[in-house]
Amino acid sequence: MIRTFFAYAGTALFIAGSATATAQATGIEAGVKADLAKGKQVAGQICAACHGADGNSTAPANPKLAGQIPEYLQKQLMNFKSNGAKPAERDNAIMKGMVAALSEIDTKNVAAFYASQTLKPALARDKDLAARGQKLFRGGNMTSGVPACAGCHGPNGAGNSVQYPRIAGQYAEYIDAQLRAFRAGARANDMNGMMRGVAARMTDQEIKAVAEYTAGLR
């Protein structure tokens, strides 16, 4: 029973906080329906060179966007934008330049377009490493206080809301880099510091293992 509660403790956090978080993050142009055609046009002009025309990036440093939760994608795009004197919530020089000219509705359209595309998932290449990652993904590490990834991202890694993105089939290299960024505090646009707290308890090997497992998760 202790293990079950620990493994899915994140689910309780999701139920309690997702309504508020979603309302805050998806309030951007909330009354306007996304235009997939316009999203495709903007994506082709600005995003495709790095993320692929259909959101299936061919470079591990650039995340796959196809099939991602649209509200999550829009939130990330808006987080990369600086708002006057307010610094960007997510710092990346390249992405800051890419989104600078995008309006809020542009970000909604692009996010909806990429979300509508079919993900061509990455692959796990190290069977033993992925097996270790599976244990952490499903059960966490009670000794160090690392909760199960499945508690928030779902047992199949499909994600659940604006705060809990799809991670199944994402490049292992990208997941690894983001976990390390959260751990170092270089990325801080997570809800209430949740991912920073989780990553701070993870070892390099645990990060690598979870990233390898999620790459092959379907």
C-alpha positions as CSV (number, residue, x, y, z in Angstrom):
1,M,0.0,0.0,0.0
2,I,2.9,2.4,0.8
3,R,4.4,1.7,-2.6
4,T,1.1,2.2,-4.4
5,F,0.5,5.6,-2.7
6,F,4.0,6.7,-3.3
7,A,4.0,5.7,-7.0
8,Y,0.8,7.7,-7.7
9,A,1.1,10.5,-5.2
10,G,1.4,12.9,-8.2
11,T,-2.1,12.0,-9.3
12,A,-3.5,13.7,-6.2
13,L,-1.5,16.8,-7.0
14,F,-2.9,16.7,-10.5
15,I,-6.5,16.5,-9.4
16,A,-6.1,19.3,-6.9
17,G,-4.1,21.7,-9.1
18,S,-4.9,20.9,-12.7
19,A,-8.1,22.9,-12.9
20,T,-6.4,26.1,-11.6
21,A,-3.3,25.5,-13.7
22,T,-5.2,24.8,-16.9
23,A,-7.4,27.9,-16.4
24,Q,-4.3,30.1,-15.9
25,A,-2.3,28.6,-18.8
26,T,-5.1,28.2,-21.4
27,G,-6.8,31.5,-20.7
28,I,-4.7,32.8,-23.6
29,E,-7.2,33.5,-26.4
30,A,-9.5,31.0,-24.6
31,G,-12.6,32.2,-26.5
32,V,-11.0,31.9,-29.9
33,K,-11.0,28.6,-31.8
34,A,-7.6,27.5,-33.1
35,D,-7.1,27.7,-36.9
36,L,-5.1,24.6,-38.0
37,A,-4.4,26.0,-41.5
38,K,-3.0,29.2,-40.1
39,G,-1.0,27.2,-37.6
40,K,0.5,25.1,-40.3
41,Q,1.4,28.2,-42.3
42,V,3.2,29.8,-39.3
43,A,4.9,26.5,-38.3
44,G,6.2,26.1,-41.9
45,Q,7.7,29.6,-41.8
46,I,9.2,29.6,-38.3
47,C,9.2,26.1,-36.7
48,A,9.7,23.5,-39.3
49,A,13.4,24.0,-39.8
50,C,14.1,22.7,-36.3
51,H,11.0,20.7,-35.4
52,G,10.0,19.3,-38.8
53,A,7.0,20.2,-41.0
54,D,4.9,17.7,-39.1
55,G,6.4,18.2,-35.7
56,N,8.7,15.1,-35.9
57,S,12.1,16.6,-35.4
58,T,15.0,14.7,-36.8
59,A,17.5,16.1,-34.3
60,P,17.5,14.9,-30.7
61,A,18.3,18.3,-29.4
62,N,15.0,19.6,-30.8
63,P,11.9,18.0,-29.2
64,K,9.2,16.2,-31.2
65,L,6.1,18.3,-31.0
66,A,3.7,16.1,-33.0
67,G,0.9,14.7,-30.8
68,Q,1.8,16.9,-27.8
69,I,-1.0,18.4,-25.6
70,P,-1.9,21.7,-27.4
71,E,-2.3,23.7,-24.2
72,Y,1.2,22.6,-23.1
73,L,2.7,23.6,-26.4
74,Q,1.1,27.0,-26.2
75,K,2.2,27.5,-22.7
76,Q,5.8,26.8,-23.6
77,L,5.7,29.2,-26.6
78,M,4.3,31.9,-24.4
79,N,6.9,31.2,-21.7
80,F,9.7,31.7,-24.2
81,K,8.3,35.2,-24.9
82,S,9.4,38.1,-22.7
83,N,6.7,40.5,-21.8
84,G,8.1,44.0,-21.7
85,A,10.1,44.4,-18.5
86,K,9.2,40.9,-17.4
87,P,11.8,38.3,-18.3
88,A,10.8,35.2,-20.2
89,E,9.7,32.4,-17.9
90,R,11.7,29.9,-20.0
91,D,15.1,31.0,-21.2
92,N,16.4,30.0,-24.6
93,A,18.0,32.5,-26.9
94,I,17.0,30.6,-30.1
95,M,13.4,30.1,-29.1
96,K,13.1,33.6,-27.8
97,G,14.0,34.9,-31.2
98,M,11.6,32.5,-32.9
99,V,8.5,33.4,-30.9
100,A,9.3,37.2,-30.7
101,A,7.0,38.0,-33.6
102,L,4.2,35.6,-32.7
103,S,0.9,36.8,-31.4
104,E,-1.0,34.9,-28.7
105,I,-3.4,33.5,-31.3
106,D,-0.4,32.5,-33.5
107,T,0.9,30.4,-30.6
108,K,-2.5,28.8,-30.2
109,N,-2.8,28.0,-33.9
110,V,0.7,26.5,-34.1
111,A,0.2,24.5,-30.9
112,A,-3.1,23.1,-32.2
113,F,-1.5,22.2,-35.6
114,Y,1.4,20.3,-34.1
115,A,-0.9,18.6,-31.6
116,S,-3.0,17.3,-34.5
117,Q,0.0,15.6,-36.2
118,T,0.9,12.0,-35.7
119,L,4.0,11.3,-33.5
120,K,6.8,9.2,-35.0
121,P,8.2,8.1,-31.7
122,A,11.9,7.8,-30.8
123,L,13.5,4.5,-29.8
124,A,15.1,3.2,-26.7
125,R,18.5,1.8,-27.7
126,D,19.8,0.5,-24.4
127,K,17.6,-2.4,-23.1
128,D,19.2,-2.6,-19.7
129,L,19.1,1.1,-19.1
130,A,15.5,1.3,-20.2
131,A,14.6,-1.5,-17.8
132,R,16.0,0.5,-14.9
133,G,14.2,3.6,-16.1
134,Q,10.9,1.6,-16.2
135,K,11.2,0.8,-12.5
136,L,11.7,4.5,-11.6
137,F,9.0,5.6,-14.0
138,R,6.4,3.3,-12.5
139,G,7.5,3.1,-8.9
140,G,9.8,6.0,-8.1
141,N,12.5,5.8,-5.6
142,M,11.2,5.8,-2.0
143,T,14.7,6.0,-0.5
144,S,15.5,9.3,-2.1
145,G,12.0,10.6,-2.4
146,V,11.6,10.5,-6.2
147,P,8.0,10.0,-7.1
148,A,6.9,7.8,-10.0
149,C,6.8,9.7,-13.3
150,A,3.6,7.8,-14.1
151,G,1.8,9.6,-11.3
152,C,1.6,12.8,-13.3
153,H,2.5,11.8,-16.9
154,G,0.3,8.7,-16.9
155,P,1.3,5.0,-17.1
156,N,1.8,5.3,-20.8
157,G,3.5,8.7,-20.7
158,A,0.7,10.3,-22.7
159,G,0.4,13.3,-20.4
160,N,-2.7,14.7,-19.0
161,S,-2.9,18.5,-19.0
162,V,-1.1,21.7,-19.6
163,Q,1.3,21.0,-16.8
164,Y,1.9,17.3,-17.5
165,P,3.0,16.9,-21.1
166,R,3.3,13.8,-23.2
167,I,6.8,12.3,-22.8
168,A,6.3,8.9,-24.4
169,G,8.4,8.6,-27.6
170,Q,10.3,11.8,-27.0
171,Y,14.1,11.8,-27.7
172,A,16.0,10.5,-24.7
173,E,18.6,13.2,-25.2
174,Y,15.9,15.9,-24.9
175,I,14.3,14.4,-21.8
176,D,17.7,14.0,-20.2
177,A,18.6,17.7,-21.0
178,Q,15.3,19.0,-19.5
179,L,15.6,17.0,-16.3
180,R,19.1,18.3,-15.8
181,A,17.9,21.9,-16.5
182,F,15.2,21.5,-13.9
183,R,17.7,20.1,-11.5
184,A,20.1,23.0,-12.0
185,G,17.3,25.6,-11.9
186,A,18.0,26.6,-15.4
187,R,14.5,25.8,-16.3
188,A,11.9,27.1,-13.9
189,N,8.5,27.2,-15.7
190,D,7.1,24.1,-13.9
191,M,4.1,24.3,-11.6
192,N,5.0,25.3,-8.1
193,G,8.6,24.0,-8.6
194,M,7.3,20.4,-8.9
195,M,9.8,19.2,-11.6
196,R,12.7,21.1,-10.0
197,G,12.0,19.3,-6.7
198,V,11.8,15.9,-8.4
199,A,14.9,16.4,-10.6
200,A,16.9,17.6,-7.6
201,R,16.5,14.2,-6.0
202,M,17.6,12.3,-9.1
203,T,21.1,11.0,-9.9
204,D,22.7,11.4,-13.3
205,Q,22.1,7.7,-13.9
206,E,18.4,7.9,-12.9
207,I,17.9,10.8,-15.3
208,K,19.6,8.9,-18.1
209,A,17.6,5.7,-17.3
210,V,14.2,7.4,-17.2
211,A,15.0,9.3,-20.4
212,E,15.9,6.1,-22.2
213,Y,12.7,4.4,-21.0
214,T,10.4,7.2,-22.1
215,A,12.0,7.3,-25.6
216,G,10.7,3.7,-26.1
217,L,7.4,4.1,-24.3
218,R,4.3,3.7,-26.4
